[in-house]
Amino acid sequence: MSEDILPNEAAEEAIRTLVREFYVIARADDLLGPIFNSVVKDWDGHLATMSDFWSGALLGTDRYKAAPFPPHLKLDMGQEHFDRWAELWAPAARQHLPEPLGEKAASMGNGMSHCWGRAFVSMKQQMAEAEAS
């Protein structure tokens, strides 16, 4: 559990609000929207899962049990998608979460976008090379 921010209902509700509002923005985005809107069929379930993920990342709760990276490998995305996600995530996190939670979420999102994007592109290249050989 995070030592500086303890889970409580207000923090959990703020995370749920952030996730809900972020995906309204992301779904309307020219770059991200087509991906989200074509892949996610159960938005209530996806929002609940993402709220659990961010509750774990920010508050140290343990409701999120999945591996987030593998499902993304099926998607046609590049670093530009991860960069755009971070561009939308950081201001939404700062707007919808109280401090210091908002800055923590923005920072974590930027780091994940950078690391995930690099790993994603690398793995997609390796998968393409393996298929070609």
Backbone as a chain_set.jsonl record, in Angstrom:
{"seq": "MSEDILPNEAAEEAIRTLVREFYVIARADDLLGPIFNSVVKDWDGHLATMSDFWSGALLGTDRYKAAPFPPHLKLDMGQEHFDRWAELWAPAARQHLPEPLGEKAASMGNGMSHCWGRAFVSMKQQMAEAEAS", "coords": {"N": [[0.836, -1.172, 0.0], [0.479, 2.252, -0.75], [2.52, 4.542, 0.948], [2.261, 7.283, 1.195], [-0.251, 8.046, 0.331], [-3.279, 7.082, 1.377], [-5.744, 4.547, 0.823], [-9.115, 5.497, 0.496], [-12.644, 6.126, 0.516], [-13.191, 8.558, -0.799], [-10.871, 8.975, -2.348], [-10.972, 6.689, -3.945], [-13.386, 7.16, -5.335], [-12.673, 9.475, -6.717], [-10.727, 8.416, -8.428], [-12.332, 6.656, -9.945], [-13.934, 8.583, -11.198], [-11.988, 10.02, -12.651], [-11.096, 7.97, -14.442], [-13.465, 7.408, -15.843], [-14.028, 9.958, -17.028], [-11.655, 10.384, -18.436], [-11.782, 8.382, -20.426], [-13.983, 9.252, -21.884], [-12.868, 11.434, -23.178], [-10.696, 10.179, -24.516], [-12.021, 8.368, -26.205], [-13.179, 10.096, -27.989], [-11.05, 11.135, -29.277], [-9.105, 11.695, -32.212], [-6.959, 9.98, -32.859], [-6.79, 7.94, -30.845], [-9.45, 7.2, -30.361], [-10.643, 5.575, -32.502], [-9.373, 3.104, -32.04], [-9.988, 2.396, -29.321], [-12.808, 2.421, -29.52], [-13.322, 0.408, -31.355], [-12.398, -1.891, -30.175], [-13.104, -2.206, -27.412], [-15.876, -3.614, -26.04], [-17.515, -3.907, -23.838], [-18.066, -1.385, -22.045], [-18.695, -0.616, -19.396], [-17.569, -2.701, -17.901], [-14.876, -2.431, -18.712], [-14.236, 0.117, -17.732], [-14.525, -0.341, -14.985], [-12.481, -2.235, -14.605], [-10.229, -0.679, -15.32], [-10.4, 1.276, -13.354], [-9.889, -0.283, -11.101], [-7.252, -1.036, -11.749], [-5.916, 1.488, -11.65], [-6.45, 2.194, -9.02], [-4.931, 0.302, -7.703], [-2.369, 0.999, -8.666], [-2.079, 3.617, -7.712], [-2.962, 3.704, -5.064], [-2.292, 1.338, -3.905], [-4.041, -0.769, -3.605], [-5.408, -4.099, -4.081], [-7.111, -5.134, -6.052], [-6.919, -5.378, -8.825], [-5.963, -7.893, -10.961], [-5.036, -8.815, -13.381], [-2.808, -9.211, -16.271], [-1.671, -6.469, -17.803], [-0.345, -5.937, -20.235], [-0.282, -8.016, -22.385], [-2.934, -8.109, -23.782], [-2.847, -5.756, -25.255], [-1.005, -6.188, -27.24], [-2.29, -7.236, -29.416], [-3.288, -5.147, -30.787], [-3.261, -2.619, -33.321], [-1.012, -0.481, -33.027], [1.31, 2.186, -32.365], [4.237, 3.935, -31.095], [3.298, 6.54, -31.17], [0.647, 6.364, -30.385], [0.807, 5.691, -27.678], [2.127, 7.956, -26.771], [0.18, 9.916, -27.305], [-1.852, 9.011, -25.628], [-0.679, 9.563, -23.126], [-0.515, 12.345, -23.314], [-3.181, 13.032, -23.104], [-3.904, 11.816, -20.708], [-2.366, 12.925, -18.514], [-3.217, 15.722, -18.039], [-5.909, 15.205, -17.444], [-5.693, 13.613, -15.155], [-4.577, 15.432, -13.362], [-6.666, 17.232, -13.237], [-8.867, 15.806, -12.195], [-8.109, 14.457, -9.883], [-7.253, 14.857, -6.44], [-4.44, 16.628, -5.029], [-1.732, 14.948, -3.438], [-2.252, 13.056, -5.329], [-3.07, 13.505, -8.007], [-0.779, 14.489, -9.346], [0.901, 12.327, -8.972], [-0.452, 10.339, -10.451], [-0.319, 11.475, -13.02], [2.457, 11.507, -13.454], [3.053, 8.751, -13.241], [1.564, 7.809, -15.41], [2.885, 9.05, -17.564], [5.389, 7.801, -17.381], [4.658, 5.091, -17.743], [3.593, 5.219, -20.316], [5.841, 5.855, -21.851], [7.636, 3.678, -21.298], [6.0, 1.41, -21.842], [5.296, 1.951, -24.48], [7.789, 1.795, -25.85], [8.493, -0.885, -25.275], [6.3, -2.188, -26.4], [6.449, -1.513, -29.164], [8.906, -2.711, -29.767], [8.354, -5.432, -29.197], [6.303, -5.903, -31.049], [7.736, -5.613, -33.435], [9.517, -7.773, -33.194], [7.681, -9.874, -33.246], [6.656, -9.574, -35.845], [8.964, -10.056, -37.347], [9.44, -12.713, -36.642], [7.189, -13.951, -37.738], [7.687, -13.471, -40.412], [9.852, -15.045, -40.957]], "CA": [[0.0, 0.0, 0.0], [1.241, 3.478, -0.812], [2.696, 5.122, 2.271], [1.921, 8.697, 1.231], [-1.658, 8.233, 0.015], [-4.009, 5.919, 1.852], [-7.032, 4.374, 0.166], [-10.348, 5.851, 1.18], [-13.728, 6.19, -0.467], [-13.059, 9.771, -1.613], [-9.815, 8.726, -3.336], [-11.497, 5.685, -4.894], [-14.376, 7.824, -6.19], [-11.925, 10.371, -7.606], [-10.116, 7.567, -9.458], [-13.412, 6.229, -10.844], [-14.306, 9.756, -11.996], [-10.902, 10.231, -13.607], [-11.128, 6.931, -15.473], [-14.664, 7.628, -16.665], [-13.868, 11.183, -17.813], [-10.553, 10.195, -19.38], [-12.209, 7.594, -21.57], [-14.837, 10.1, -22.721], [-11.935, 12.204, -24.004], [-9.921, 9.268, -25.37], [-12.901, 7.795, -27.224], [-13.464, 11.145, -28.967], [-9.78, 11.542, -29.885], [-8.933, 11.21, -33.585], [-5.984, 8.893, -32.932], [-7.102, 6.853, -29.918], [-10.852, 6.824, -30.41], [-10.944, 4.409, -33.345], [-8.873, 1.868, -31.415], [-10.843, 2.077, -28.17], [-14.194, 2.17, -29.913], [-13.443, -0.848, -32.101], [-11.954, -3.029, -29.376], [-13.836, -2.352, -26.151], [-17.306, -3.89, -26.262], [-18.19, -3.755, -22.553], [-17.443, -0.212, -21.452], [-18.83, -0.637, -17.936], [-16.552, -3.619, -17.413], [-13.547, -1.864, -18.95], [-14.032, 1.216, -16.783], [-14.318, -0.943, -13.663], [-11.141, -2.821, -14.607], [-9.239, 0.405, -15.306], [-10.453, 1.89, -12.024], [-9.147, -1.191, -10.211], [-5.835, -0.909, -12.087], [-5.367, 2.744, -11.133], [-6.506, 2.133, -7.562], [-3.74, -0.443, -7.306], [-1.158, 1.765, -8.981], [-1.987, 4.859, -6.941], [-3.281, 3.54, -3.65], [-1.765, 0.08, -3.399], [-5.067, -1.789, -3.419], [-5.018, -5.319, -4.807], [-8.241, -5.688, -6.802], [-6.536, -5.658, -10.21], [-5.174, -9.133, -10.962], [-4.685, -9.2, -14.752], [-1.565, -8.735, -16.874], [-2.198, -5.478, -18.737], [0.376, -5.788, -21.503], [-0.609, -8.939, -23.484], [-4.059, -7.772, -24.66], [-2.507, -4.629, -26.119], [-0.181, -6.641, -28.37], [-3.166, -7.555, -30.535], [-3.766, -3.905, -31.375], [-2.419, -1.952, -34.318], [-0.614, 0.772, -32.4], [2.726, 2.514, -32.325], [4.622, 4.856, -30.016], [2.476, 7.745, -31.227], [-0.579, 6.112, -29.62], [1.162, 5.781, -26.269], [2.406, 9.369, -26.5], [-1.092, 10.636, -27.275], [-2.521, 8.605, -24.394], [-0.076, 10.323, -22.027], [-0.9, 13.753, -23.488], [-4.549, 13.176, -22.618], [-3.998, 11.314, -19.336], [-1.77, 13.791, -17.49], [-4.099, 16.82, -17.608], [-7.122, 14.649, -16.839], [-5.335, 13.186, -13.803], [-4.417, 16.636, -12.53], [-7.967, 17.878, -13.09], [-9.865, 15.019, -11.47], [-7.609, 13.89, -8.628], [-6.653, 15.825, -5.517], [-2.999, 16.475, -4.821], [-0.685, 14.695, -4.431], [-2.663, 11.937, -6.179], [-3.111, 13.917, -9.41], [0.582, 14.54, -9.902], [1.404, 10.95, -8.979], [-1.069, 9.658, -11.591], [0.24, 12.048, -14.246], [3.831, 11.028, -13.569], [3.022, 7.314, -13.535], [1.071, 7.656, -16.771], [3.969, 9.403, -18.488], [6.389, 6.732, -17.335], [4.11, 3.883, -18.368], [3.468, 5.46, -21.747], [7.178, 5.764, -22.443], [8.152, 2.305, -21.189], [5.116, 0.496, -22.565], [5.412, 2.223, -25.913], [9.044, 1.222, -26.343], [8.391, -2.349, -25.208], [5.269, -2.592, -27.347], [7.005, -1.411, -30.522], [9.941, -3.732, -29.881], [7.733, -6.755, -29.268], [5.59, -6.0, -32.328], [8.764, -5.843, -34.456], [9.982, -9.148, -33.037], [6.612, -10.76, -33.7], [6.607, -9.478, -37.295], [10.15, -10.749, -37.87], [9.23, -14.157, -36.452], [6.194, -14.384, -38.731], [8.282, -13.361, -41.748], [10.898, -16.066, -41.176]], "C": [[0.885, 1.24, 0.0], [1.326, 4.122, 0.57], [2.218, 6.562, 2.325], [0.447, 8.966, 0.952], [-2.402, 6.97, 0.412], [-5.338, 5.786, 1.119], [-8.178, 4.821, 1.07], [-11.405, 6.041, 0.106], [-13.633, 7.432, -1.348], [-12.001, 9.588, -2.699], [-10.292, 7.727, -4.381], [-12.504, 6.318, -5.844], [-13.697, 8.772, -7.165], [-11.263, 9.578, -8.734], [-11.178, 7.094, -10.44], [-13.852, 7.382, -11.754], [-13.248, 10.04, -13.051], [-10.983, 9.234, -14.747], [-12.312, 7.157, -16.409], [-14.477, 8.841, -17.582], [-12.727, 11.075, -18.817], [-11.016, 9.438, -20.622], [-13.24, 8.314, -22.432], [-13.953, 10.877, -23.69], [-11.216, 11.295, -24.988], [-10.774, 8.695, -26.497], [-13.233, 8.803, -28.313], [-12.215, 11.594, -29.721], [-9.62, 10.91, -31.263], [-7.983, 10.028, -33.692], [-6.393, 7.693, -32.072], [-8.526, 6.325, -30.041], [-11.147, 5.613, -31.269], [-10.469, 3.088, -32.739], [-9.781, 1.476, -30.257], [-12.235, 1.662, -28.612], [-14.364, 0.878, -30.693], [-13.138, -2.071, -31.244], [-12.81, -3.25, -28.129], [-15.322, -2.499, -26.448], [-18.116, -3.671, -24.993], [-17.547, -2.582, -21.814], [-17.576, -0.173, -19.936], [-17.773, -1.54, -17.314], [-15.152, -3.061, -17.563], [-13.256, -0.736, -17.954], [-13.813, 0.696, -15.365], [-12.918, -1.538, -13.553], [-10.07, -1.746, -14.528], [-9.245, 1.145, -13.969], [-9.716, 1.03, -11.003], [-7.646, -1.106, -10.47], [-5.243, 0.35, -11.445], [-5.464, 2.833, -9.619], [-5.289, 1.38, -7.031], [-2.468, 0.355, -7.508], [-0.983, 2.961, -8.052], [-2.15, 4.672, -5.438], [-2.76, 2.242, -3.048], [-2.818, -0.97, -3.122], [-4.733, -2.982, -4.304], [-6.172, -5.941, -5.601], [-7.872, -6.068, -8.24], [-5.589, -6.849, -10.236], [-4.636, -9.507, -12.346], [-3.277, -8.735, -15.13], [-1.965, -7.748, -17.97], [-1.551, -5.467, -20.118], [-0.096, -6.728, -22.618], [-1.816, -8.565, -24.345], [-3.747, -6.639, -25.636], [-1.694, -5.059, -27.344], [-1.015, -6.993, -29.597], [-3.572, -6.313, -31.32], [-2.75, -3.315, -32.344], [-2.086, -0.553, -33.804], [0.89, 0.941, -32.501], [2.995, 3.473, -31.184], [3.742, 6.091, -30.001], [1.162, 7.578, -30.441], [-0.313, 6.22, -28.122], [1.456, 7.231, -25.878], [1.107, 10.168, -26.391], [-1.877, 10.286, -26.013], [-1.996, 9.435, -23.226], [-0.446, 11.8, -22.11], [-2.312, 14.008, -22.957], [-4.669, 12.814, -21.135], [-3.53, 12.339, -18.306], [-2.687, 14.959, -17.098], [-5.401, 16.325, -16.971], [-6.848, 14.232, -15.396], [-5.221, 14.387, -12.877], [-5.755, 17.323, -12.277], [-8.878, 17.122, -12.126], [-9.397, 14.423, -10.148], [-7.05, 14.984, -7.734], [-5.148, 15.588, -5.428], [-2.755, 15.751, -3.507], [-1.044, 13.579, -5.421], [-2.64, 12.3, -7.662], [-1.74, 13.935, -10.054], [1.195, 13.148, -9.968], [0.848, 10.194, -10.186], [-0.511, 10.173, -12.913], [1.65, 11.513, -14.495], [3.878, 9.539, -13.922], [2.554, 7.071, -14.967], [2.131, 7.98, -17.802], [5.025, 8.314, -18.534], [5.909, 5.465, -18.01], [4.014, 4.049, -19.88], [4.818, 5.285, -22.44], [7.686, 4.32, -22.444], [7.308, 1.311, -21.983], [5.25, 0.697, -24.063], [6.663, 1.606, -26.506], [8.984, -0.3, -26.365], [7.403, -2.868, -26.241], [5.814, -2.596, -28.771], [8.054, -2.488, -30.742], [9.334, -5.128, -30.026], [6.971, -6.949, -30.573], [6.58, -6.26, -33.468], [9.273, -7.274, -34.387], [8.94, -10.14, -33.528], [6.519, -10.749, -35.23], [7.787, -10.206, -37.936], [9.996, -12.259, -37.747], [8.233, -14.695, -37.46], [6.783, -14.411, -40.143], [9.285, -14.466, -42.015], [10.337, -17.452, -41.211]], "O": [[1.917, 1.274, 0.67], [0.322, 4.232, 1.275], [1.808, 7.031, 3.386], [-0.054, 10.031, 1.312], [-2.174, 5.905, -0.161], [-5.989, 6.789, 0.824], [-8.185, 4.541, 2.268], [-11.087, 6.108, -1.081], [-13.964, 7.366, -2.532], [-12.206, 9.998, -3.841], [-10.04, 7.904, -5.573], [-12.477, 6.037, -7.042], [-14.106, 8.864, -8.323], [-11.246, 10.032, -9.878], [-10.951, 7.126, -11.649], [-14.111, 7.178, -12.94], [-13.574, 10.275, -14.215], [-10.942, 9.63, -15.912], [-12.165, 7.102, -17.63], [-14.74, 8.757, -18.782], [-12.816, 11.611, -19.922], [-10.678, 9.817, -21.743], [-13.356, 8.004, -23.617], [-14.255, 10.967, -24.88], [-11.136, 11.612, -26.175], [-10.298, 8.553, -27.623], [-13.538, 8.417, -29.441], [-12.31, 12.347, -30.691], [-9.954, 9.743, -31.464], [-8.183, 9.156, -34.538], [-6.343, 6.554, -32.536], [-8.771, 5.134, -29.845], [-11.838, 4.7, -30.817], [-11.12, 2.058, -32.922], [-10.287, 0.354, -30.212], [-12.776, 0.667, -28.131], [-15.453, 0.304, -30.693], [-13.581, -3.174, -31.563], [-13.194, -4.382, -27.836], [-15.941, -1.613, -27.036], [-19.283, -3.288, -25.064], [-16.599, -2.765, -21.051], [-16.65, 0.265, -19.254], [-17.154, -1.18, -16.312], [-14.326, -3.194, -16.659], [-12.158, -0.653, -17.404], [-12.996, 1.244, -14.625], [-12.246, -1.37, -12.536], [-9.113, -1.873, -13.765], [-8.195, 1.593, -13.506], [-9.005, 1.549, -10.143], [-6.852, -1.105, -9.53], [-4.206, 0.293, -10.783], [-4.633, 3.491, -8.992], [-4.691, 1.776, -6.031], [-1.597, 0.388, -6.639], [0.137, 3.281, -7.652], [-1.551, 5.394, -4.642], [-2.781, 2.063, -1.83], [-2.528, -1.972, -2.467], [-3.873, -2.888, -5.179], [-6.198, -7.155, -5.797], [-8.462, -6.989, -8.804], [-4.532, -6.82, -9.605], [-3.844, -10.444, -12.454], [-2.644, -7.97, -14.403], [-2.546, -8.158, -18.975], [-2.175, -5.019, -21.08], [-0.297, -6.253, -23.735], [-1.729, -8.695, -25.566], [-4.323, -6.577, -26.722], [-1.697, -4.373, -28.366], [-0.485, -7.041, -30.707], [-4.141, -6.425, -32.406], [-1.541, -3.496, -32.194], [-2.778, 0.42, -34.102], [1.636, -0.018, -32.693], [2.1, 3.791, -30.401], [3.464, 6.638, -28.934], [0.636, 8.549, -29.897], [-1.124, 6.78, -27.384], [1.083, 7.677, -24.793], [0.955, 10.996, -25.493], [-2.493, 11.156, -25.399], [-2.778, 9.953, -22.429], [-0.667, 12.44, -21.082], [-2.596, 15.081, -22.424], [-5.44, 13.429, -20.398], [-4.231, 12.593, -17.327], [-2.912, 15.164, -15.905], [-5.929, 16.963, -16.061], [-7.673, 14.468, -14.513], [-5.709, 14.361, -11.747], [-5.955, 17.927, -11.224], [-9.585, 17.738, -11.328], [-10.216, 13.933, -9.37], [-6.44, 15.935, -8.221], [-4.654, 14.497, -5.713], [-3.514, 15.936, -2.555], [-0.221, 13.204, -6.257], [-2.232, 11.485, -8.488], [-1.561, 13.453, -11.172], [1.922, 12.828, -10.908], [1.589, 9.487, -10.868], [-0.257, 9.388, -13.826], [1.987, 11.118, -15.611], [4.644, 9.12, -14.79], [3.1, 6.212, -15.658], [2.269, 7.274, -18.801], [5.501, 7.949, -19.609], [6.652, 4.832, -18.76], [4.319, 3.125, -20.633], [4.914, 4.643, -23.487], [8.115, 3.809, -23.479], [7.842, 0.473, -22.708], [5.311, -0.268, -24.825], [6.603, 0.963, -27.554], [9.373, -0.931, -27.348], [7.656, -3.886, -26.886], [5.654, -3.577, -29.498], [8.084, -3.114, -31.802], [9.754, -5.909, -30.879], [6.99, -8.039, -31.144], [6.289, -7.045, -34.37], [9.443, -7.92, -35.421], [9.282, -11.141, -34.158], [6.324, -11.798, -35.845], [7.627, -10.89, -38.947], [10.38, -12.999, -38.653], [8.42, -15.793, -37.985], [6.426, -15.259, -40.961], [9.547, -14.797, -43.172], [11.083, -18.416, -41.386]]}, "num_chains": 1, "name": "protein.A"}
